């Protein structure tokens, strides 16, 4: 059973890698991004999309940890 799971995982990773490579190859047209007065040079669309994906994958779990940490702190009640 472990061998079947390992093969399934390897196949899933290969399929995802092929989809990413196909996406990058299909989106090679150059664009310039401008945001809040900052502008980038000409780069392929796929660069911006992949960078946005990576930033989102890093920020999502970080924000979740921060929210859960804030919720788990006990609130001290001062009575007087």
PDB file of N, CA, C and O in Angstrom, chain B, residues numbered from 101:
ATOM      1  N   UNK B 101       0.820  -1.195   0.000  1.00  0.00           N
ATOM      2  CA  UNK B 101       0.000   0.000   0.000  1.00  0.00           C
ATOM      3  C   UNK B 101       0.863   1.258   0.000  1.00  0.00           C
ATOM      4  O   UNK B 101       0.498   2.259  -0.616  1.00  0.00           O
ATOM      5  N   UNK B 102       2.006   1.213   0.687  1.00  0.00           N
ATOM      6  CA  UNK B 102       2.890   2.376   0.710  1.00  0.00           C
ATOM      7  C   UNK B 102       3.429   2.676  -0.675  1.00  0.00           C
ATOM      8  O   UNK B 102       3.584   3.839  -1.049  1.00  0.00           O
ATOM      9  N   UNK B 103       3.715   1.632  -1.437  1.00  0.00           N
ATOM     10  CA  UNK B 103       4.222   1.822  -2.785  1.00  0.00           C
ATOM     11  C   UNK B 103       3.207   2.503  -3.686  1.00  0.00           C
ATOM     12  O   UNK B 103       3.570   3.339  -4.513  1.00  0.00           O
ATOM     13  N   UNK B 104       1.932   2.148  -3.530  1.00  0.00           N
ATOM     14  CA  UNK B 104       0.870   2.755  -4.329  1.00  0.00           C
ATOM     15  C   UNK B 104       0.737   4.239  -3.976  1.00  0.00           C
ATOM     16  O   UNK B 104       0.578   5.078  -4.862  1.00  0.00           O
ATOM     17  N   UNK B 105       0.802   4.557  -2.692  1.00  0.00           N
ATOM     18  CA  UNK B 105       0.710   5.956  -2.262  1.00  0.00           C
ATOM     19  C   UNK B 105       1.896   6.752  -2.790  1.00  0.00           C
ATOM     20  O   UNK B 105       1.739   7.886  -3.241  1.00  0.00           O
ATOM     21  N   UNK B 106       3.070   6.162  -2.732  1.00  0.00           N
ATOM     22  CA  UNK B 106       4.265   6.848  -3.209  1.00  0.00           C
ATOM     23  C   UNK B 106       4.175   7.119  -4.712  1.00  0.00           C
ATOM     24  O   UNK B 106       4.536   8.203  -5.168  1.00  0.00           O
ATOM     25  N   UNK B 107       3.700   6.147  -5.474  1.00  0.00           N
ATOM     26  CA  UNK B 107       3.531   6.328  -6.921  1.00  0.00           C
ATOM     27  C   UNK B 107       2.485   7.404  -7.187  1.00  0.00           C
ATOM     28  O   UNK B 107       2.669   8.232  -8.079  1.00  0.00           O
ATOM     29  N   UNK B 108       1.398   7.407  -6.434  1.00  0.00           N
ATOM     30  CA  UNK B 108       0.348   8.419  -6.611  1.00  0.00           C
ATOM     31  C   UNK B 108       0.885   9.813  -6.321  1.00  0.00           C
ATOM     32  O   UNK B 108       0.577  10.760  -7.045  1.00  0.00           O
ATOM     33  N   UNK B 109       1.678   9.943  -5.276  1.00  0.00           N
ATOM     34  CA  UNK B 109       2.254  11.247  -4.937  1.00  0.00           C
ATOM     35  C   UNK B 109       3.215  11.699  -6.032  1.00  0.00           C
ATOM     36  O   UNK B 109       3.183  12.859  -6.443  1.00  0.00           O
ATOM     37  N   UNK B 110       4.063  10.801  -6.504  1.00  0.00           N
ATOM     38  CA  UNK B 110       5.014  11.150  -7.567  1.00  0.00           C
ATOM     39  C   UNK B 110       4.266  11.568  -8.828  1.00  0.00           C
ATOM     40  O   UNK B 110       4.641  12.552  -9.465  1.00  0.00           O
ATOM     41  N   UNK B 111       3.227  10.848  -9.197  1.00  0.00           N
ATOM     42  CA  UNK B 111       2.433  11.214 -10.365  1.00  0.00           C
ATOM     43  C   UNK B 111       1.752  12.569 -10.188  1.00  0.00           C
ATOM     44  O   UNK B 111       1.710  13.368 -11.123  1.00  0.00           O
ATOM     45  N   UNK B 112       1.220  12.830  -9.000  1.00  0.00           N
ATOM     46  CA  UNK B 112       0.570  14.119  -8.739  1.00  0.00           C
ATOM     47  C   UNK B 112       1.575  15.260  -8.851  1.00  0.00           C
ATOM     48  O   UNK B 112       1.267  16.300  -9.432  1.00  0.00           O
ATOM     49  N   UNK B 113       2.774  15.076  -8.301  1.00  0.00           N
ATOM     50  CA  UNK B 113       3.808  16.109  -8.381  1.00  0.00           C
ATOM     51  C   UNK B 113       4.230  16.332  -9.827  1.00  0.00           C
ATOM     52  O   UNK B 113       4.417  17.474 -10.245  1.00  0.00           O
ATOM     53  N   UNK B 114       4.379  15.265 -10.590  1.00  0.00           N
ATOM     54  CA  UNK B 114       4.741  15.402 -11.995  1.00  0.00           C
ATOM     55  C   UNK B 114       3.661  16.127 -12.798  1.00  0.00           C
ATOM     56  O   UNK B 114       3.976  16.949 -13.658  1.00  0.00           O
ATOM     57  N   UNK B 115       2.415  15.832 -12.527  1.00  0.00           N
ATOM     58  CA  UNK B 115       1.321  16.504 -13.228  1.00  0.00           C
ATOM     59  C   UNK B 115       1.310  17.991 -12.891  1.00  0.00           C
ATOM     60  O   UNK B 115       1.158  18.826 -13.782  1.00  0.00           O
ATOM     61  N   UNK B 116       1.470  18.328 -11.622  1.00  0.00           N
ATOM     62  CA  UNK B 116       1.514  19.737 -11.229  1.00  0.00           C
ATOM     63  C   UNK B 116       2.701  20.437 -11.885  1.00  0.00           C
ATOM     64  O   UNK B 116       2.563  21.561 -12.367  1.00  0.00           O
ATOM     65  N   UNK B 117       3.861  19.789 -11.909  1.00  0.00           N
ATOM     66  CA  UNK B 117       5.045  20.378 -12.534  1.00  0.00           C
ATOM     67  C   UNK B 117       4.805  20.604 -14.025  1.00  0.00           C
ATOM     68  O   UNK B 117       5.191  21.644 -14.558  1.00  0.00           O
ATOM     69  N   UNK B 118       4.179  19.654 -14.699  1.00  0.00           N
ATOM     70  CA  UNK B 118       3.888  19.817 -16.124  1.00  0.00           C
ATOM     71  C   UNK B 118       2.900  20.952 -16.370  1.00  0.00           C
ATOM     72  O   UNK B 118       3.036  21.696 -17.341  1.00  0.00           O
ATOM     73  N   UNK B 119       1.914  21.086 -15.502  1.00  0.00           N
ATOM     74  CA  UNK B 119       0.949  22.177 -15.647  1.00  0.00           C
ATOM     75  C   UNK B 119       1.643  23.529 -15.462  1.00  0.00           C
ATOM     76  O   UNK B 119       1.371  24.471 -16.206  1.00  0.00           O
ATOM     77  N   UNK B 120       2.535  23.626 -14.480  1.00  0.00           N
ATOM     78  CA  UNK B 120       3.274  24.873 -14.255  1.00  0.00           C
ATOM     79  C   UNK B 120       4.160  25.196 -15.450  1.00  0.00           C
ATOM     80  O   UNK B 120       4.205  26.343 -15.893  1.00  0.00           O
ATOM     81  N   UNK B 121       4.863  24.198 -15.975  1.00  0.00           N
ATOM     82  CA  UNK B 121       5.719  24.426 -17.143  1.00  0.00           C
ATOM     83  C   UNK B 121       4.875  24.858 -18.345  1.00  0.00           C
ATOM     84  O   UNK B 121       5.265  25.773 -19.070  1.00  0.00           O
ATOM     85  N   UNK B 122       3.744  24.224 -18.561  1.00  0.00           N
ATOM     86  CA  UNK B 122       2.862  24.612 -19.666  1.00  0.00           C
ATOM     87  C   UNK B 122       2.356  26.035 -19.471  1.00  0.00           C
ATOM     88  O   UNK B 122       2.286  26.798 -20.435  1.00  0.00           O
ATOM     89  N   UNK B 123       2.004  26.406 -18.245  1.00  0.00           N
ATOM     90  CA  UNK B 123       1.544  27.764 -17.953  1.00  0.00           C
ATOM     91  C   UNK B 123       2.632  28.784 -18.261  1.00  0.00           C
ATOM     92  O   UNK B 123       2.367  29.814 -18.882  1.00  0.00           O
ATOM     93  N   UNK B 124       3.842  28.500 -17.830  1.00  0.00           N
ATOM     94  CA  UNK B 124       4.956  29.425 -18.066  1.00  0.00           C
ATOM     95  C   UNK B 124       5.232  29.562 -19.558  1.00  0.00           C
ATOM     96  O   UNK B 124       5.462  30.667 -20.048  1.00  0.00           O
ATOM     97  N   UNK B 125       5.211  28.457 -20.278  1.00  0.00           N
ATOM     98  CA  UNK B 125       5.487  28.505 -21.714  1.00  0.00           C
ATOM     99  C   UNK B 125       4.391  29.226 -22.496  1.00  0.00           C
ATOM    100  O   UNK B 125       4.672  29.848 -23.521  1.00  0.00           O
ATOM    101  N   UNK B 126       3.161  29.151 -22.030  1.00  0.00           N
ATOM    102  CA  UNK B 126       2.045  29.795 -22.730  1.00  0.00           C
ATOM    103  C   UNK B 126       1.914  31.278 -22.399  1.00  0.00           C
ATOM    104  O   UNK B 126       1.215  32.000 -23.110  1.00  0.00           O
ATOM    105  N   UNK B 127       2.560  31.746 -21.348  1.00  0.00           N
ATOM    106  CA  UNK B 127       2.402  33.140 -20.911  1.00  0.00           C
ATOM    107  C   UNK B 127       3.735  33.866 -20.929  1.00  0.00           C
ATOM    108  O   UNK B 127       4.219  34.321 -19.892  1.00  0.00           O
ATOM    109  N   UNK B 128       4.319  33.971 -22.095  1.00  0.00           N
ATOM    110  CA  UNK B 128       5.623  34.605 -22.242  1.00  0.00           C
ATOM    111  C   UNK B 128       5.544  36.058 -22.709  1.00  0.00           C
ATOM    112  O   UNK B 128       6.580  36.710 -22.839  1.00  0.00           O
ATOM    113  N   UNK B 129       4.344  36.581 -22.964  1.00  0.00           N
ATOM    114  CA  UNK B 129       4.254  37.949 -23.413  1.00  0.00           C
ATOM    115  C   UNK B 129       4.690  38.895 -22.286  1.00  0.00           C
ATOM    116  O   UNK B 129       4.323  38.706 -21.127  1.00  0.00           O
ATOM    117  N   UNK B 130       5.467  39.897 -22.642  1.00  0.00           N
ATOM    118  CA  UNK B 130       6.023  40.804 -21.646  1.00  0.00           C
ATOM    119  C   UNK B 130       5.035  41.881 -21.237  1.00  0.00           C
ATOM    120  O   UNK B 130       4.317  42.433 -22.070  1.00  0.00           O
ATOM    121  N   UNK B 131       5.009  42.168 -19.961  1.00  0.00           N
ATOM    122  CA  UNK B 131       4.166  43.230 -19.417  1.00  0.00           C
ATOM    123  C   UNK B 131       4.958  43.978 -18.353  1.00  0.00           C
ATOM    124  O   UNK B 131       5.944  43.475 -17.815  1.00  0.00           O
ATOM    125  N   UNK B 132       4.502  45.189 -18.067  1.00  0.00           N
ATOM    126  CA  UNK B 132       5.087  45.987 -17.000  1.00  0.00           C
ATOM    127  C   UNK B 132       4.005  46.201 -15.954  1.00  0.00           C
ATOM    128  O   UNK B 132       2.867  46.519 -16.298  1.00  0.00           O
ATOM    129  N   UNK B 133       4.340  46.032 -14.706  1.00  0.00           N
ATOM    130  CA  UNK B 133       3.378  46.162 -13.620  1.00  0.00           C
ATOM    131  C   UNK B 133       3.615  47.475 -12.901  1.00  0.00           C
ATOM    132  O   UNK B 133       4.756  47.817 -12.593  1.00  0.00           O
ATOM    133  N   UNK B 134       2.547  48.214 -12.632  1.00  0.00           N
ATOM    134  CA  UNK B 134       2.633  49.475 -11.904  1.00  0.00           C
ATOM    135  C   UNK B 134       1.667  49.408 -10.735  1.00  0.00           C
ATOM    136  O   UNK B 134       0.482  49.129 -10.914  1.00  0.00           O
ATOM    137  N   UNK B 135       2.182  49.667  -9.523  1.00  0.00           N
ATOM    138  CA  UNK B 135       1.355  49.583  -8.320  1.00  0.00           C
ATOM    139  C   UNK B 135       1.844  50.611  -7.321  1.00  0.00           C
ATOM    140  O   UNK B 135       3.015  50.604  -6.943  1.00  0.00           O
ATOM    141  N   UNK B 136       0.965  51.487  -6.893  1.00  0.00           N
ATOM    142  CA  UNK B 136       1.272  52.538  -5.911  1.00  0.00           C
ATOM    143  C   UNK B 136       2.490  53.373  -6.317  1.00  0.00           C
ATOM    144  O   UNK B 136       3.336  53.703  -5.485  1.00  0.00           O
ATOM    145  N   UNK B 137       2.563  53.700  -7.581  1.00  0.00           N
ATOM    146  CA  UNK B 137       3.646  54.533  -8.067  1.00  0.00           C
ATOM    147  C   UNK B 137       4.937  53.802  -8.368  1.00  0.00           C
ATOM    148  O   UNK B 137       5.876  54.399  -8.895  1.00  0.00           O
ATOM    149  N   UNK B 138       5.000  52.532  -8.046  1.00  0.00           N
ATOM    150  CA  UNK B 138       6.189  51.737  -8.353  1.00  0.00           C
ATOM    151  C   UNK B 138       5.934  50.945  -9.625  1.00  0.00           C
ATOM    152  O   UNK B 138       4.854  50.386  -9.816  1.00  0.00           O
ATOM    153  N   UNK B 139       6.926  50.903 -10.483  1.00  0.00           N
ATOM    154  CA  UNK B 139       6.767  50.183 -11.748  1.00  0.00           C
ATOM    155  C   UNK B 139       7.900  49.179 -11.909  1.00  0.00           C
ATOM    156  O   UNK B 139       9.020  49.411 -11.453  1.00  0.00           O
ATOM    157  N   UNK B 140       7.597  48.072 -12.556  1.00  0.00           N
ATOM    158  CA  UNK B 140       8.607  47.058 -12.840  1.00  0.00           C
ATOM    159  C   UNK B 140       9.007  47.159 -14.306  1.00  0.00           C
ATOM    160  O   UNK B 140       8.347  47.835 -15.096  1.00  0.00           O
ATOM    161  N   UNK B 141      10.062  46.499 -14.649  1.00  0.00           N
ATOM    162  CA  UNK B 141      10.450  46.405 -16.048  1.00  0.00           C
ATOM    163  C   UNK B 141       9.594  45.378 -16.763  1.00  0.00           C
ATOM    164  O   UNK B 141       8.708  44.773 -16.159  1.00  0.00           O
ATOM    165  N   UNK B 142       9.849  45.181 -18.028  1.00  0.00           N
ATOM    166  CA  UNK B 142       9.113  44.197 -18.818  1.00  0.00           C
ATOM    167  C   UNK B 142       9.524  42.790 -18.391  1.00  0.00           C
ATOM    168  O   UNK B 142      10.700  42.429 -18.443  1.00  0.00           O
ATOM    169  N   UNK B 143       8.544  42.008 -17.973  1.00  0.00           N
ATOM    170  CA  UNK B 143       8.752  40.608 -17.615  1.00  0.00           C
ATOM    171  C   UNK B 143       7.562  39.805 -18.110  1.00  0.00           C
ATOM    172  O   UNK B 143       6.485  40.361 -18.326  1.00  0.00           O
ATOM    173  N   UNK B 144       7.743  38.511 -18.292  1.00  0.00           N
ATOM    174  CA  UNK B 144       6.610  37.682 -18.715  1.00  0.00           C
ATOM    175  C   UNK B 144       5.489  37.668 -17.669  1.00  0.00           C
ATOM    176  O   UNK B 144       5.744  37.788 -16.471  1.00  0.00           O
ATOM    177  N   UNK B 145       4.260  37.523 -18.135  1.00  0.00           N
ATOM    178  CA  UNK B 145       3.095  37.464 -17.250  1.00  0.00           C
ATOM    179  C   UNK B 145       3.257  36.343 -16.230  1.00  0.00           C
ATOM    180  O   UNK B 145       2.884  36.502 -15.067  1.00  0.00           O
ATOM    181  N   UNK B 146       3.803  35.227 -16.652  1.00  0.00           N
ATOM    182  CA  UNK B 146       3.928  34.071 -15.762  1.00  0.00           C
ATOM    183  C   UNK B 146       4.791  34.380 -14.549  1.00  0.00           C
ATOM    184  O   UNK B 146       4.562  33.810 -13.483  1.00  0.00           O
ATOM    185  N   UNK B 147       5.772  35.263 -14.675  1.00  0.00           N
ATOM    186  CA  UNK B 147       6.619  35.623 -13.532  1.00  0.00           C
ATOM    187  C   UNK B 147       5.777  36.285 -12.456  1.00  0.00           C
ATOM    188  O   UNK B 147       5.883  35.942 -11.278  1.00  0.00           O
ATOM    189  N   UNK B 148       4.934  37.240 -12.860  1.00  0.00           N
ATOM    190  CA  UNK B 148       4.094  37.934 -11.885  1.00  0.00           C
ATOM    191  C   UNK B 148       3.095  36.994 -11.224  1.00  0.00           C
ATOM    192  O   UNK B 148       2.858  37.079 -10.019  1.00  0.00           O
ATOM    193  N   UNK B 149       2.516  36.105 -12.006  1.00  0.00           N
ATOM    194  CA  UNK B 149       1.518  35.186 -11.450  1.00  0.00           C
ATOM    195  C   UNK B 149       2.166  34.202 -10.483  1.00  0.00           C
ATOM    196  O   UNK B 149       1.621  33.941  -9.411  1.00  0.00           O
ATOM    197  N   UNK B 150       3.318  33.655 -10.847  1.00  0.00           N
ATOM    198  CA  UNK B 150       3.997  32.694  -9.971  1.00  0.00           C
ATOM    199  C   UNK B 150       4.483  33.384  -8.704  1.00  0.00           C
ATOM    200  O   UNK B 150       4.387  32.805  -7.622  1.00  0.00           O
ATOM    201  N   UNK B 151       5.002  34.602  -8.807  1.00  0.00           N
ATOM    202  CA  UNK B 151       5.436  35.343  -7.612  1.00  0.00           C
ATOM    203  C   UNK B 151       4.237  35.626  -6.709  1.00  0.00           C
ATOM    204  O   UNK B 151       4.336  35.477  -5.492  1.00  0.00           O
ATOM    205  N   UNK B 152       3.107  36.032  -7.287  1.00  0.00           N
ATOM    206  CA  UNK B 152       1.903  36.270  -6.492  1.00  0.00           C
ATOM    207  C   UNK B 152       1.438  34.991  -5.793  1.00  0.00           C
ATOM    208  O   UNK B 152       1.000  35.036  -4.643  1.00  0.00           O
ATOM    209  N   UNK B 153       1.531  33.868  -6.476  1.00  0.00           N
ATOM    210  CA  UNK B 153       1.161  32.586  -5.875  1.00  0.00           C
ATOM    211  C   UNK B 153       2.057  32.263  -4.689  1.00  0.00           C
ATOM    212  O   UNK B 153       1.569  31.868  -3.630  1.00  0.00           O
ATOM    213  N   UNK B 154       3.353  32.428  -4.856  1.00  0.00           N
ATOM    214  CA  UNK B 154       4.300  32.113  -3.778  1.00  0.00           C
ATOM    215  C   UNK B 154       4.089  33.038  -2.586  1.00  0.00           C
ATOM    216  O   UNK B 154       4.097  32.586  -1.441  1.00  0.00           O
ATOM    217  N   UNK B 155       3.901  34.334  -2.845  1.00  0.00           N
ATOM    218  CA  UNK B 155       3.662  35.281  -1.751  1.00  0.00           C
ATOM    219  C   UNK B 155       2.380  34.915  -1.008  1.00  0.00           C
ATOM    220  O   UNK B 155       2.347  34.951   0.222  1.00  0.00           O
ATOM    221  N   UNK B 156       1.334  34.565  -1.735  1.00  0.00           N
ATOM    222  CA  UNK B 156       0.088  34.159  -1.094  1.00  0.00           C
ATOM    223  C   UNK B 156       0.225  32.886  -0.281  1.00  0.00           C
ATOM    224  O   UNK B 156      -0.378  32.752   0.784  1.00  0.00           O
ATOM    225  N   UNK B 157       1.026  31.944  -0.788  1.00  0.00           N
ATOM    226  CA  UNK B 157       1.235  30.692  -0.061  1.00  0.00           C
ATOM    227  C   UNK B 157       2.037  30.923   1.217  1.00  0.00           C
ATOM    228  O   UNK B 157       1.902  30.161   2.175  1.00  0.00           O
ATOM    229  N   UNK B 158       2.862  31.956   1.243  1.00  0.00           N
ATOM    230  CA  UNK B 158       3.626  32.267   2.447  1.00  0.00           C
ATOM    231  C   UNK B 158       2.816  33.121   3.424  1.00  0.00           C
ATOM    232  O   UNK B 158       2.871  32.893   4.632  1.00  0.00           O
ATOM    233  N   UNK B 159       2.072  34.090   2.920  1.00  0.00           N
ATOM    234  CA  UNK B 159       1.319  34.994   3.786  1.00  0.00           C
ATOM    235  C   UNK B 159       0.097  34.329   4.426  1.00  0.00           C
ATOM    236  O   UNK B 159      -0.235  34.632   5.572  1.00  0.00           O
ATOM    237  N   UNK B 160      -0.565  33.441   3.713  1.00  0.00           N
ATOM    238  CA  UNK B 160      -1.764  32.791   4.252  1.00  0.00           C
ATOM    239  C   UNK B 160      -1.503  32.071   5.564  1.00  0.00           C
ATOM    240  O   UNK B 160      -2.155  32.373   6.563  1.00  0.00           O
ATOM    241  N   UNK B 161      -0.571  31.129   5.592  1.00  0.00           N
ATOM    242  CA  UNK B 161      -0.286  30.439   6.857  1.00  0.00           C
ATOM    243  C   UNK B 161       0.262  31.374   7.940  1.00  0.00           C
ATOM    244  O   UNK B 161      -0.021  31.180   9.122  1.00  0.00           O
ATOM    245  N   UNK B 162       1.040  32.379   7.550  1.00  0.00           N
ATOM    246  CA  UNK B 162       1.574  33.328   8.532  1.00  0.00           C
ATOM    247  C   UNK B 162       0.442  34.106   9.193  1.00  0.00           C
ATOM    248  O   UNK B 162       0.427  34.263  10.414  1.00  0.00           O
ATOM    249  N   UNK B 163      -0.493  34.587   8.405  1.00  0.00           N
ATOM    250  CA  UNK B 163      -1.638  35.298   8.975  1.00  0.00           C
ATOM    251  C   UNK B 163      -2.494  34.389   9.848  1.00  0.00           C
ATOM    252  O   UNK B 163      -3.022  34.825  10.871  1.00  0.00           O
ATOM    253  N   UNK B 164      -2.631  33.149   9.454  1.00  0.00           N
ATOM    254  CA  UNK B 164      -3.407  32.200  10.258  1.00  0.00           C
ATOM    255  C   UNK B 164      -2.761  31.999  11.621  1.00  0.00           C
ATOM    256  O   UNK B 164      -3.450  31.980  12.641  1.00  0.00           O
ATOM    257  N   UNK B 165      -1.445  31.849  11.642  1.00  0.00           N
ATOM    258  CA  UNK B 165      -0.728  31.676  12.906  1.00  0.00           C
ATOM    259  C   UNK B 165      -0.920  32.904  13.780  1.00  0.00           C
ATOM    260  O   UNK B 165      -1.161  32.778  14.980  1.00  0.00           O
ATOM    261  N   UNK B 166      -0.816  34.091  13.192  1.00  0.00           N
ATOM    262  CA  UNK B 166      -0.979  35.320  13.969  1.00  0.00           C
ATOM    263  C   UNK B 166      -2.386  35.444  14.539  1.00  0.00           C
ATOM    264  O   UNK B 166      -2.552  35.844  15.691  1.00  0.00           O
ATOM    265  N   UNK B 167      -3.401  35.105  13.748  1.00  0.00           N
ATOM    266  CA  UNK B 167      -4.784  35.192  14.225  1.00  0.00           C
ATOM    267  C   UNK B 167      -5.030  34.177  15.324  1.00  0.00           C
ATOM    268  O   UNK B 167      -5.636  34.510  16.343  1.00  0.00           O
ATOM    269  N   UNK B 168      -4.576  32.944  15.143  1.00  0.00           N
ATOM    270  CA  UNK B 168      -4.785  31.916  16.170  1.00  0.00           C
ATOM    271  C   UNK B 168      -4.032  32.253  17.445  1.00  0.00           C
ATOM    272  O   UNK B 168      -4.527  31.983  18.538  1.00  0.00           O
ATOM    273  N   UNK B 169      -2.851  32.835  17.331  1.00  0.00           N
ATOM    274  CA  UNK B 169      -2.080  33.222  18.517  1.00  0.00           C
ATOM    275  C   UNK B 169      -2.805  34.327  19.279  1.00  0.00           C
ATOM    276  O   UNK B 169      -2.835  34.323  20.510  1.00  0.00           O
ATOM    277  N   UNK B 170      -3.384  35.267  18.551  1.00  0.00           N
ATOM    278  CA  UNK B 170      -4.096  36.368  19.195  1.00  0.00           C
ATOM    279  C   UNK B 170      -5.356  35.855  19.895  1.00  0.00           C
ATOM    280  O   UNK B 170      -5.697  36.329  20.978  1.00  0.00           O
ATOM    281  N   UNK B 171      -6.043  34.896  19.287  1.00  0.00           N
ATOM    282  CA  UNK B 171      -7.266  34.346  19.883  1.00  0.00           C
ATOM    283  C   UNK B 171      -6.971  33.503  21.116  1.00  0.00           C
ATOM    284  O   UNK B 171      -7.789  33.447  22.034  1.00  0.00           O
ATOM    285  N   UNK B 172      -5.825  32.852  21.151  1.00  0.00           N
ATOM    286  CA  UNK B 172      -5.547  31.931  22.254  1.00  0.00           C
ATOM    287  C   UNK B 172      -5.008  32.628  23.500  1.00  0.00           C
ATOM    288  O   UNK B 172      -4.932  32.009  24.562  1.00  0.00           O
ATOM    289  N   UNK B 173      -4.631  33.905  23.391  1.00  0.00           N
ATOM    290  CA  UNK B 173      -4.143  34.616  24.568  1.00  0.00           C
ATOM    291  C   UNK B 173      -5.302  34.860  25.523  1.00  0.00           C
ATOM    292  O   UNK B 173      -6.358  35.341  25.112  1.00  0.00           O
ATOM    293  N   UNK B 174      -5.108  34.528  26.800  1.00  0.00           N
ATOM    294  CA  UNK B 174      -6.179  34.788  27.765  1.00  0.00           C
ATOM    295  C   UNK B 174      -6.329  36.295  27.995  1.00  0.00           C
ATOM    296  O   UNK B 174      -5.353  37.042  28.061  1.00  0.00           O
ATOM    297  N   UNK B 175      -7.568  36.695  28.110  1.00  0.00           N
ATOM    298  CA  UNK B 175      -7.857  38.105  28.348  1.00  0.00           C
ATOM    299  C   UNK B 175      -7.925  38.325  29.846  1.00  0.00           C
ATOM    300  O   UNK B 175      -8.701  37.673  30.544  1.00  0.00           O
ATOM    301  N   UNK B 176      -7.110  39.245  30.338  1.00  0.00           N
ATOM    302  CA  UNK B 176      -7.122  39.514  31.775  1.00  0.00           C
ATOM    303  C   UNK B 176      -8.179  40.562  32.062  1.00  0.00           C
ATOM    304  O   UNK B 176      -8.253  41.596  31.399  1.00  0.00           O
ATOM    305  N   UNK B 177      -8.990  40.275  33.059  1.00  0.00           N
ATOM    306  CA  UNK B 177     -10.064  41.164  33.434  1.00  0.00           C
ATOM    307  C   UNK B 177      -9.677  41.819  34.742  1.00  0.00           C
ATOM    308  O   UNK B 177      -9.392  41.144  35.731  1.00  0.00           O
ATOM    309  N   UNK B 178      -9.669  43.128  34.737  1.00  0.00           N
ATOM    310  CA  UNK B 178      -9.326  43.900  35.946  1.00  0.00           C
ATOM    311  C   UNK B 178     -10.629  44.366  36.571  1.00  0.00           C
ATOM    312  O   UNK B 178     -11.419  45.080  35.955  1.00  0.00           O
ATOM    313  N   UNK B 179     -10.828  43.945  37.797  1.00  0.00           N
ATOM    314  CA  UNK B 179     -12.039  44.366  38.510  1.00  0.00           C
ATOM    315  C   UNK B 179     -11.636  45.333  39.620  1.00  0.00           C
ATOM    316  O   UNK B 179     -10.657  45.119  40.335  1.00  0.00           O
ATOM    317  N   UNK B 180     -12.375  46.341  39.735  1.00  0.00           N
ATOM    318  CA  UNK B 180     -11.986  47.293  40.765  1.00  0.00           C
ATOM    319  C   UNK B 180     -13.097  48.107  41.295  1.00  0.00           C
ATOM    320  O   UNK B 180     -12.885  48.945  42.171  1.00  0.00           O
TER     321      UNK B 180
END
